[in-house]
Amino acid sequence: MNKPLKLIKIGNSTGVILPKDVLARMNVEQGDEIYLSETSDGRISLDRYDADFARKMELAEQIMREDRDILRVLAK
């Protein structure tokens, strides 16, 4: 899907208006949080917030930091 979106001034910031059909496909509505991330190939991605996934990722990152040496040995 390619849709042109217009950047607008919101106070001292810049915003973008997402069409209703995009919000529906993302399963988000006004007031929800979405996350902007950069993919490995340099593209920008918008995703809805998933508290459970975010918690799991935090735990995974903590384990990777704490057990770096063990994980390195297991990867061989």
N, C-alpha and C positions, 0 to 999 in steps of 0.2 A: 504494500500500500504506500503510495506516495501522495502526500497532501501538502500543499504549501501552507505554512503557518506564518502569521505576521507577528513580529516582535512589537510590543507596546510598552510605553513608559508607565510604571506604577511607582509613584513617589520618586525615590532616588534609585530605583531598581528597574530592571527590564523583565517583562513577563511575556508569556505566550498563552494564547487561548486555544484549548484543546476542544475539538468538536465533540458533540454529544455521542456520536457513534464510537469515537475513540475511547471516551470515558467508559462507555458501556462495555466495550471489548476488554478493557483493562479491569473491569469490575470495581471501579472507584467512583466516588462522588465528591462534591465540594466538601472540604474539610479533611479528607483523607490524606495520608502521606504517601508520596511516591518517591522513588529513588532514582537518581541519575547516576549512571555508571558508564565507564569506558570499557569496551570489550577488548579482547586481545588483539583484534585486527584494527583497532583505532576508532571503531564506530561508537556512537553514543546510544545508550539504551535507557528507556524509562520503564520502571517496573513498580508495581504496587507493593506496598510494605507488607511483609509477612513476618510477624513477630516471632513465630516459632522457628522459621528458617534463620532469622537474624540471630536468635539465641543459639541455635545449633552451630552457626558459623563462628560465633564468638568462642564457643567451647572448643571447636576444632582448631582455631587459631591459637588458643591457649595451650592445647595439647601439643601442637606442632612446635611452639616456642619452648615448652618445658621438656619435651622428649625428643628434641632434634637429633641427638646422637643415636638414640635407639631407632628412630625412623630411618636414619641414614643406613644403619646396618641392615635393617629389614628390607630396604629397597634394593640391596645387592642380589 
